[in-house]
């Protein structure tokens, strides 16, 4: 244990020294210690000499293999939606799963299971079970409760949960529940929207409060619900815009992603006037993106006051480990769009949607990871009290199971205000505004290009060499890179492709000290990640005295000291 603590302290101290050198905190004056312990400044002498940067050695392939590892989040929550209250983080997910954490890394479950025994709700399974009245039971002859989102409604003075019930790929309802405590119990209140109706079942919904019987034909195809054009009413998330108005974004596959304003006084939707020209339906709201039953789901909109953008996160692909699940990003200056990608494009019904939306991450692996990471997706996102931004999602693994855990990665704005995620789960790292010394950025990086594919392909890390003296990179990707002085920003150029991002020093999931870059395409929808492995003091060859000290520590540990 002491050895581990010493190793961590060594890394922290070393990191602190390097960051101090980078921040320009050196006094700039020549100092000498006097006999009485005070510091004396030599008059008239000002030293411009820069403190020498201590650059750790980089690990070899063999050393990286020896330092493989990972961690368990301690809970399994699918489709995690995050909210913070009184310094504590909570995630709520599908199947009435929820968990709590103090550090965004270690989670403890506090509710599980779709039944009355789960105390997350007080009355969901009380007769007449109105939340399931329209959708009924699923193919397993039970009930589905999917993808909740919890927000504190300031005017209601309540925690409000928006969630969905469903029985087929298109027959679904969005519901609302309220609680006085963030952990519940939540009291079911009402259904807000229904999808998947036909001539016979339409009367079981609120559709006719907003449309006539004659208009019903516009929502049907071959006498059944037209889910290529209209939404599947699941995956609701609610947020405040820059003006303090509340909105709900929702949808999965089917007709795509839709948006409705929410009345903050009641928590209920404000149904807009019909505006066919601008894609606004009085019942379902405004169509934002997607359609034609292309894979797109789990929408989440985060407003960032710093950039002035609304960021729309969605997931493509199927959610299974080999289904190609992945996180994509669009943005807009207006809450109701249009939402566009780095090529300033959006999409509706198209044959192939893989080239639309910035792909933030998909299937990938790095040499230090104990497992290959598969199908990251259905994320939420937030800006913490200290200004740090995070993306929160569920992660599967290449282990022949569908097991999943929550993961939280810090995000950063690049120079063009596109968001890029750190390659590893957060450990409290901080991005220095002034960047890093060039000497720390040299060397071998293991680079992943996430591409734009939607499938089971695993993007494996390949070596690239960065030379800061010439600004060149070689290996799997060749070209040039430019550091913006006094910042963490970097621009990579390779052929016709350009990527803009940042360097961030952090720990990987095995606890290794690493320098990373994360960058988004400026003219393509790809994201690249690179990892440079530093060798710590414990990895260096030991002299006889050090070896004896370690042996002594080991004896003390075994003696319980």
C-alpha positions as CSV (number, residue, x, y, z in Angstrom):
1,X,0.0,0.0,0.0
2,X,2.8,2.4,0.9
3,X,4.5,1.8,-2.4
4,X,1.3,2.7,-4.2
5,X,0.9,5.8,-2.2
6,X,4.5,6.8,-2.8
7,X,4.1,6.2,-6.5
8,X,1.0,8.4,-6.6
9,X,2.7,11.1,-4.6
10,X,5.7,11.0,-6.9
11,X,3.5,11.5,-9.9
12,X,1.6,14.3,-8.3
13,X,4.7,16.1,-7.2
14,X,6.3,15.7,-10.6
15,X,3.1,16.9,-12.3
16,X,3.0,19.9,-10.0
17,X,6.5,20.9,-10.8
18,X,6.0,20.6,-14.5
19,X,2.8,22.6,-14.4
20,X,4.5,25.3,-12.4
21,X,7.2,25.6,-15.0
22,X,4.5,25.8,-17.7
23,X,2.4,28.5,-16.0
24,X,5.3,31.0,-15.8
25,X,5.1,31.2,-12.0
26,X,8.9,31.5,-11.7
27,X,9.7,34.7,-9.9
28,X,12.1,36.0,-12.6
29,X,14.6,37.2,-10.0
30,X,17.8,35.8,-8.7
31,X,17.4,34.7,-5.1
32,X,19.8,33.5,-2.3
33,X,18.9,32.2,1.2
34,X,20.4,34.3,4.0
35,X,21.6,32.9,7.3
36,X,18.6,34.1,9.2
37,X,16.3,32.1,6.9
38,X,14.9,35.1,5.0
39,X,15.2,35.4,1.2
40,X,17.3,38.1,-0.2
41,X,17.1,39.5,-3.7
42,X,20.4,40.5,-5.4
43,X,19.8,44.1,-6.3
44,X,19.7,44.9,-10.0
45,X,20.0,41.4,-11.1
46,X,17.1,39.9,-13.0
47,X,17.4,36.4,-14.3
48,X,15.5,35.5,-17.4
49,X,16.6,31.9,-17.1
50,X,13.8,29.4,-17.4
51,X,13.4,26.6,-15.1
52,X,14.5,23.4,-16.8
53,X,11.6,21.1,-17.6
54,X,11.9,17.6,-16.3
55,X,10.7,15.3,-19.1
56,X,9.8,11.8,-18.0
57,X,11.0,8.9,-20.2
58,X,8.4,7.2,-22.3
59,X,7.4,3.6,-21.7
60,X,8.3,0.9,-24.1
61,X,5.7,-1.4,-25.6
62,X,6.7,-4.1,-23.1
63,X,6.4,-1.7,-20.2
64,X,2.9,-0.6,-21.3
65,X,1.9,-4.3,-21.5
66,X,3.1,-4.8,-18.0
67,X,1.1,-1.8,-16.8
68,X,-2.2,-2.8,-18.4
69,X,-5.3,-2.3,-16.2
70,X,-8.8,-0.9,-15.8
71,X,-11.4,-0.2,-13.2
72,X,-15.0,-1.0,-12.3
73,X,-17.5,1.8,-11.8
74,X,-19.3,-0.3,-9.2
75,X,-22.7,0.0,-10.8
76,X,-24.5,-0.8,-14.1
77,X,-26.8,1.9,-15.4
78,X,-28.0,1.9,-19.0
79,X,-28.7,5.2,-20.7
80,X,-27.4,7.3,-17.8
81,X,-28.8,10.8,-17.4
82,X,-26.9,12.8,-14.8
83,X,-27.9,15.5,-12.4
84,X,-26.0,17.1,-9.5
85,X,-27.4,18.1,-6.1
86,X,-25.6,19.4,-3.1
87,X,-22.2,18.3,-4.3
88,X,-23.3,14.7,-5.2
89,X,-23.8,13.3,-8.6
90,X,-26.8,11.1,-9.5
91,X,-27.5,9.0,-12.7
92,X,-30.9,7.6,-13.7
93,X,-31.2,5.0,-16.3
94,X,-33.4,2.4,-18.1
95,X,-35.1,-0.4,-16.1
96,X,-35.4,2.0,-13.1
97,X,-31.7,1.7,-12.4
98,X,-30.0,4.6,-10.6
99,X,-26.7,5.3,-8.8
100,X,-24.9,7.9,-6.9
101,X,-21.3,9.2,-6.8
102,X,-19.0,11.8,-5.2
103,X,-16.2,11.6,-7.8
104,X,-17.9,10.7,-11.2
105,X,-15.9,7.4,-11.1
106,X,-17.1,5.2,-8.3
107,X,-20.9,4.7,-8.3
108,X,-23.2,3.0,-5.9
109,X,-26.7,1.8,-7.0
110,X,-29.7,2.9,-5.0
111,X,-32.6,1.5,-7.1
112,X,-33.0,-1.4,-9.5
113,X,-35.8,-3.4,-11.2
114,X,-39.0,-2.7,-13.0
115,X,-41.5,-3.7,-10.3
116,X,-43.3,-2.4,-7.2
117,X,-40.5,-3.4,-5.0
118,X,-38.4,-0.7,-6.5
119,X,-39.0,2.4,-4.3
120,X,-37.9,4.8,-7.0
121,X,-41.6,5.4,-7.7
122,X,-44.4,5.5,-5.1
123,X,-47.4,4.7,-7.4
124,X,-46.2,3.6,-10.9
125,X,-47.5,0.1,-10.4
126,X,-50.7,1.1,-8.6
127,X,-53.9,0.5,-10.5
128,X,-54.9,1.6,-13.0
129,X,-51.2,1.8,-14.0
130,X,-51.9,4.6,-16.3
131,X,-48.3,4.9,-17.5
132,X,-48.8,1.6,-19.3
133,X,-52.4,2.0,-20.3
134,X,-51.6,2.8,-23.9
135,X,-48.5,0.7,-24.6
136,X,-49.4,-2.4,-22.5
137,X,-46.8,-5.2,-21.9
138,X,-43.7,-5.9,-23.9
139,X,-42.7,-9.1,-25.7
140,X,-41.5,-10.6,-22.4
141,X,-45.0,-10.1,-21.0
142,X,-43.9,-7.4,-18.6
143,X,-43.4,-3.7,-18.6
144,X,-40.7,-1.5,-20.0
145,X,-39.5,1.7,-18.3
146,X,-36.8,3.4,-20.3
147,X,-34.4,6.3,-20.4
148,X,-35.5,8.7,-17.7
149,X,-34.2,12.2,-17.2
150,X,-34.4,14.2,-13.9
151,X,-34.3,17.9,-13.6
152,X,-35.1,20.4,-10.8
153,X,-38.0,22.5,-11.9
154,X,-37.4,25.9,-10.2
155,X,-41.0,27.1,-10.4
156,X,-42.6,23.9,-9.4
157,X,-40.0,23.5,-6.6
158,X,-39.9,19.8,-7.4
159,X,-37.6,17.2,-8.9
160,X,-39.3,16.2,-12.1
161,X,-38.6,12.9,-13.9
162,X,-39.4,12.5,-17.6
163,X,-39.4,8.8,-18.7
164,X,-40.8,6.5,-21.3
165,X,-42.9,3.3,-21.3
166,X,-42.9,1.1,-24.4
167,X,-44.0,-2.2,-25.8
168,X,-42.7,-2.2,-29.4
169,X,-40.2,-0.4,-31.6
170,X,-42.8,2.4,-32.1
171,X,-45.6,2.1,-29.6
172,X,-44.4,4.2,-26.7
173,X,-45.4,6.9,-24.2
174,X,-43.5,9.8,-22.6
175,X,-44.5,10.3,-18.9
176,X,-43.9,12.6,-16.0
177,X,-43.4,12.1,-12.3
178,X,-42.4,14.4,-9.4
179,X,-40.6,14.1,-6.1
180,X,-39.4,16.3,-3.2
181,X,-36.1,14.4,-2.9
182,X,-33.9,13.7,-5.8
183,X,-33.7,10.0,-4.9
184,X,-37.5,9.8,-4.8
185,X,-39.9,8.3,-4.4
186,X,-41.3,9.8,-7.6
187,X,-45.1,10.2,-7.9
188,X,-46.4,9.4,-11.4
189,X,-48.5,12.2,-12.7
190,X,-49.4,11.9,-16.4
191,X,-48.6,10.8,-19.9
192,X,-47.4,13.6,-22.2
193,X,-47.1,12.0,-25.6
194,X,-47.9,8.7,-27.3
195,X,-46.7,7.1,-30.6
196,X,-47.5,4.0,-32.5
197,X,-51.2,4.4,-32.7
198,X,-53.6,3.5,-35.6
199,X,-57.2,4.2,-36.5
200,X,-58.5,2.1,-33.7
201,X,-56.1,3.0,-30.9
202,X,-55.7,6.8,-31.7
203,X,-58.7,7.5,-29.5
204,X,-56.7,6.2,-26.5
205,X,-54.2,9.1,-26.9
206,X,-54.4,12.9,-26.7
207,X,-53.9,13.2,-30.5
208,X,-57.4,14.5,-31.1
209,X,-56.8,17.4,-28.7
210,X,-54.5,18.8,-31.3
211,X,-55.6,17.3,-34.7
212,X,-58.8,16.3,-36.4
213,X,-59.9,12.8,-37.4
214,X,-59.4,13.9,-41.0
215,X,-55.8,14.8,-40.2
216,X,-55.1,11.3,-38.7
217,X,-54.3,9.9,-42.2
218,X,-51.2,12.1,-42.4
219,X,-49.7,10.1,-39.5
220,X,-50.5,6.6,-40.9
221,X,-49.0,4.5,-43.6
222,X,-51.0,1.4,-44.8
223,X,-53.4,2.1,-41.9
224,X,-50.7,1.9,-39.3
225,X,-48.5,4.5,-37.6
226,X,-45.9,6.0,-40.0
227,X,-42.8,5.7,-38.0
228,X,-40.5,6.7,-40.8
229,X,-41.9,10.2,-40.6
230,X,-43.1,10.6,-37.0
231,X,-41.3,9.9,-33.7
232,X,-41.0,7.0,-31.4
233,X,-41.9,8.7,-28.1
234,X,-38.9,7.6,-25.9
235,X,-35.7,9.1,-24.7
236,X,-36.9,12.4,-23.3
237,X,-34.4,14.9,-21.8
238,X,-35.3,18.3,-20.5
239,X,-33.1,21.4,-20.2
240,X,-33.1,25.2,-19.7
241,X,-32.1,27.5,-22.6
242,X,-30.2,30.7,-22.4
243,X,-33.4,32.7,-21.6
244,X,-34.5,30.4,-18.8
245,X,-37.2,28.6,-20.9
246,X,-37.6,24.8,-20.5
247,X,-37.5,22.4,-23.5
248,X,-37.8,18.7,-24.0
249,X,-35.9,16.9,-26.8
250,X,-36.9,13.3,-27.5
251,X,-37.0,10.5,-30.1
252,X,-35.4,7.3,-31.3
253,X,-34.9,6.0,-34.8
254,X,-38.3,6.2,-36.5
255,X,-39.0,9.8,-37.7
256,X,-36.0,11.2,-35.8
257,X,-35.5,13.8,-33.1
258,X,-38.2,16.3,-32.0
259,X,-38.3,19.3,-29.7
260,X,-41.2,20.7,-27.5
261,X,-41.2,23.7,-25.2
262,X,-42.1,22.9,-21.6
263,X,-44.3,25.0,-19.3
264,X,-42.2,25.6,-16.2
265,X,-45.3,26.2,-14.1
266,X,-46.7,22.7,-14.8
267,X,-43.9,20.7,-16.3
268,X,-46.2,19.9,-19.3
269,X,-45.5,20.5,-23.0
270,X,-46.5,23.8,-24.7
271,X,-47.9,22.6,-28.0
272,X,-47.0,25.0,-30.8
273,X,-49.0,26.1,-33.8
274,X,-48.8,23.9,-36.9
275,X,-46.1,25.0,-39.2
276,X,-45.5,22.4,-41.9
277,X,-43.0,24.6,-43.8
278,X,-40.6,24.7,-40.8
279,X,-41.2,21.1,-39.7
280,X,-43.4,22.0,-36.7
281,X,-46.2,19.7,-35.6
282,X,-48.7,20.9,-33.1
283,X,-48.7,17.6,-31.2
284,X,-45.1,16.3,-31.6
285,X,-43.3,19.7,-31.8
286,X,-40.4,20.6,-34.1
287,X,-38.5,18.0,-36.1
288,X,-34.8,18.7,-35.5
289,X,-32.9,15.9,-37.3
290,X,-33.1,12.3,-38.6
291,X,-35.9,10.3,-40.0
292,X,-36.5,7.4,-42.4
293,X,-35.9,5.0,-39.5
294,X,-32.2,5.7,-39.5
295,X,-30.4,4.9,-36.3
296,X,-30.4,8.0,-34.1
297,X,-31.5,8.1,-30.5
298,X,-30.8,9.3,-27.0
299,X,-30.8,13.0,-27.8
300,X,-29.4,15.4,-25.2
301,X,-29.0,19.1,-25.6
302,X,-26.6,21.1,-23.4
303,X,-26.3,24.9,-23.6
304,X,-22.8,26.3,-23.1
305,X,-22.8,30.0,-22.2
306,X,-19.1,30.3,-23.0
307,X,-19.4,29.3,-26.7
308,X,-23.0,30.4,-27.1
309,X,-23.9,27.0,-28.7
310,X,-26.5,24.5,-28.0
311,X,-24.9,21.1,-28.4
312,X,-27.1,18.2,-29.5
313,X,-25.7,14.8,-28.6
314,X,-27.2,11.7,-30.2
315,X,-26.3,8.0,-30.6
316,X,-26.1,6.1,-33.9
317,X,-26.1,2.3,-34.4
318,X,-27.6,-0.5,-32.4
319,X,-26.9,-0.6,-28.7
320,X,-25.5,-4.1,-28.5
321,X,-21.7,-4.5,-28.1
322,X,-21.2,-5.2,-31.8
323,X,-24.0,-3.0,-32.9
324,X,-21.8,0.0,-33.7
325,X,-23.3,2.3,-31.0
326,X,-21.5,5.6,-30.9
327,X,-21.8,9.3,-29.9
328,X,-22.3,12.0,-32.4
329,X,-22.5,15.8,-32.0
330,X,-24.3,18.6,-33.7
331,X,-24.7,22.2,-32.7
332,X,-26.7,25.4,-33.2
333,X,-26.9,29.0,-32.0
334,X,-30.6,28.6,-31.6
335,X,-32.4,26.2,-29.3
336,X,-34.7,25.0,-32.1
337,X,-32.0,24.6,-34.7
338,X,-31.0,24.1,-37.3
339,X,-28.4,21.7,-35.8
340,X,-25.4,21.1,-38.0
341,X,-22.1,19.2,-38.0
342,X,-18.6,20.4,-38.7
343,X,-19.4,20.5,-42.4
344,X,-22.4,22.7,-41.6
345,X,-24.8,19.9,-42.7
346,X,-27.8,18.4,-41.1
347,X,-29.9,15.5,-42.3
348,X,-33.4,14.1,-42.5
349,X,-34.3,11.1,-44.5
350,X,-31.2,9.8,-46.2
351,X,-29.9,6.4,-47.4
352,X,-26.6,6.6,-45.5
353,X,-26.3,9.0,-42.5
354,X,-22.8,7.9,-41.4
355,X,-21.2,11.0,-42.8
356,X,-23.4,13.4,-40.8
357,X,-22.5,14.5,-37.3
358,X,-19.1,14.7,-35.5
359,X,-18.3,11.2,-34.3
360,X,-16.9,11.8,-30.8
361,X,-16.2,8.1,-30.0
362,X,-17.0,4.6,-31.1
363,X,-15.3,1.2,-30.7
364,X,-11.7,1.6,-29.7
365,X,-8.7,0.2,-27.7
366,X,-5.4,1.4,-26.4
367,X,-2.4,-0.8,-25.4
368,X,-2.8,-0.1,-21.7
369,X,-6.5,-1.0,-21.5
370,X,-7.4,-4.3,-20.0
371,X,-10.5,-4.5,-22.3
372,X,-11.4,-3.2,-25.7
373,X,-14.2,-0.6,-25.3
374,X,-17.3,-1.2,-27.4
375,X,-20.6,0.7,-28.1
376,X,-20.3,3.8,-26.0
377,X,-23.5,5.8,-26.2
378,X,-26.8,7.2,-25.0
379,X,-25.1,10.0,-23.1
380,X,-26.0,12.9,-21.0
381,X,-23.6,15.9,-20.5
382,X,-23.2,18.7,-18.0
383,X,-21.0,21.7,-17.0
384,X,-19.9,21.4,-13.4
385,X,-19.7,24.2,-10.9
386,X,-16.0,24.7,-11.6
387,X,-16.7,25.1,-15.4
388,X,-15.4,21.6,-16.4
389,X,-17.6,19.8,-18.9
390,X,-18.3,16.1,-18.9
391,X,-20.0,13.5,-21.1
392,X,-21.7,10.6,-19.3
393,X,-22.6,7.4,-21.1
394,X,-22.8,3.7,-20.8
395,X,-19.9,1.5,-22.0
396,X,-19.8,-2.1,-23.2
397,X,-16.7,-4.2,-23.7
398,X,-15.4,-6.8,-26.1
399,X,-15.8,-9.7,-23.7
400,X,-18.6,-11.7,-25.4
401,X,-21.3,-10.3,-23.1
402,X,-23.6,-7.3,-23.0
403,X,-22.4,-6.1,-19.6
404,X,-22.1,-2.3,-19.4
405,X,-21.0,0.3,-16.9
406,X,-21.3,4.1,-16.7
407,X,-18.3,6.1,-17.8
408,X,-17.6,9.9,-17.4
409,X,-15.0,11.7,-19.6
410,X,-14.1,15.3,-19.4
411,X,-14.7,17.4,-22.5
412,X,-13.0,20.5,-23.9
413,X,-13.7,23.2,-26.4
414,X,-11.3,23.3,-29.4
415,X,-10.5,26.6,-31.1
416,X,-13.6,26.3,-33.2
417,X,-15.8,25.5,-30.2
418,X,-16.4,21.9,-31.1
419,X,-16.3,19.6,-28.1
420,X,-13.7,16.9,-27.8
421,X,-13.6,14.2,-25.1
422,X,-10.5,13.1,-23.2
423,X,-9.6,9.5,-24.1
424,X,-9.9,8.2,-20.6
425,X,-12.4,8.3,-17.7
426,X,-11.9,11.4,-15.6
427,X,-9.6,11.4,-12.6
428,X,-10.0,15.1,-11.7
429,X,-7.5,16.3,-14.4
430,X,-7.4,20.0,-15.2
431,X,-6.6,21.6,-18.5
432,X,-4.0,24.4,-18.0
433,X,-5.0,27.5,-19.9
434,X,-1.4,28.1,-20.8
435,X,-0.8,24.6,-22.2
436,X,2.4,22.6,-21.7
437,X,6.1,22.9,-22.5
438,X,6.9,21.6,-25.9
439,X,9.4,19.1,-24.5
440,X,6.6,17.3,-22.7
441,X,4.7,16.7,-26.0
442,X,7.5,15.0,-28.0
443,X,7.6,11.3,-28.6
444,X,5.5,8.3,-29.5
445,X,1.8,8.4,-29.3
446,X,-0.7,5.6,-29.8
447,X,-3.4,7.2,-32.0
448,X,-7.0,6.1,-32.6
449,X,-9.0,7.6,-35.5
450,X,-12.7,7.0,-34.7
451,X,-13.6,7.5,-38.4
452,X,-17.3,7.8,-39.4
453,X,-18.3,4.2,-39.8
454,X,-21.3,2.6,-38.0
455,X,-20.5,-1.0,-37.3
456,X,-18.5,-3.5,-35.2
457,X,-15.1,-2.4,-36.5
458,X,-12.7,-1.8,-33.6
459,X,-10.4,1.2,-34.1
460,X,-7.1,0.1,-32.7
461,X,-4.3,2.4,-31.7
462,X,-1.4,2.9,-34.1
463,X,1.9,4.6,-33.5
464,X,2.6,8.2,-34.6
465,X,5.7,10.2,-33.7
466,X,5.4,13.9,-32.8
467,X,8.5,16.1,-33.2
468,X,7.8,19.6,-31.7
469,X,11.1,21.0,-33.0
470,X,10.0,20.5,-36.6
471,X,6.2,20.4,-36.1
472,X,5.9,17.1,-38.0
473,X,4.2,13.9,-37.3
474,X,5.0,10.5,-38.9
475,X,3.8,7.0,-38.7
476,X,0.2,5.8,-39.1
477,X,-0.7,9.5,-39.8
478,X,1.8,11.8,-41.4
479,X,1.7,15.5,-41.7
480,X,2.3,18.6,-39.6
481,X,1.0,20.0,-36.4
482,X,1.0,23.5,-34.9
483,X,0.8,24.5,-31.2
484,X,-0.9,27.7,-30.3
485,X,1.6,29.4,-28.0
486,X,0.5,29.9,-24.4
487,X,-2.5,27.6,-24.8
488,X,-3.3,23.9,-24.9
489,X,-4.6,24.1,-28.5
490,X,-3.1,22.1,-31.3
491,X,-3.9,21.8,-35.0
492,X,-3.0,18.7,-37.0
493,X,-2.9,18.6,-40.8
494,X,-2.6,15.4,-42.8
495,X,-3.3,15.6,-46.5
496,X,-6.6,17.3,-47.0
497,X,-7.7,16.6,-43.4
498,X,-7.4,19.1,-40.5
499,X,-8.1,18.4,-36.9
500,X,-8.2,20.9,-34.0
501,X,-8.0,20.0,-30.4
502,X,-6.1,20.1,-27.1
503,X,-3.3,18.4,-25.2
504,X,-4.3,17.1,-21.8
505,X,-2.2,15.4,-19.2
506,X,-4.1,12.8,-17.1
507,X,-4.1,9.2,-15.9
508,X,-5.3,6.4,-18.0
509,X,-7.6,3.8,-16.6
510,X,-4.7,1.7,-15.4
511,X,-3.3,4.6,-13.4
512,X,-0.5,5.4,-15.8
513,X,0.7,9.0,-16.3
514,X,-0.1,9.9,-19.9
515,X,-0.1,13.0,-22.2
516,X,-3.1,12.9,-24.6
517,X,-4.4,14.8,-27.5
518,X,-8.0,14.9,-28.5
519,X,-9.0,16.7,-31.7
520,X,-12.1,17.0,-34.0
521,X,-12.0,17.3,-37.7
522,X,-12.4,20.8,-39.1
523,X,-13.5,19.5,-42.5
524,X,-14.6,16.0,-41.6
525,X,-16.7,14.4,-38.9
526,X,-13.9,12.3,-37.4
527,X,-12.2,12.5,-34.0
528,X,-8.6,11.5,-33.3
529,X,-7.2,10.6,-29.9
530,X,-3.5,10.1,-29.1
531,X,-1.8,8.8,-25.9
532,X,1.8,9.1,-24.9
533,X,2.9,6.9,-22.0
534,X,5.2,8.4,-19.4
535,X,7.5,6.2,-17.4
536,X,7.2,7.0,-13.6
537,X,10.0,6.9,-11.1
538,X,8.8,3.4,-10.0
539,X,9.3,2.1,-13.5
540,X,12.9,3.3,-13.7
541,X,15.8,0.8,-13.0
542,X,16.5,0.8,-9.2
543,X,19.8,1.1,-7.5
544,X,20.8,-1.2,-4.6
545,X,19.7,1.3,-1.9
546,X,16.2,1.9,-3.6
547,X,15.7,-1.8,-3.9
548,X,16.5,-2.3,-0.2
549,X,14.1,0.5,0.7
550,X,11.3,-1.1,-1.3
551,X,12.0,-4.5,0.4
552,X,11.8,-2.8,3.8
553,X,8.4,-1.2,2.9
554,X,7.2,-4.6,1.9
555,X,8.2,-6.1,5.2
556,X,6.4,-3.3,7.1
557,X,3.2,-3.8,5.0
558,X,3.2,-7.6,5.8
559,X,3.6,-6.7,9.5
560,X,0.5,-4.5,9.3
561,X,2.3,-1.2,9.8
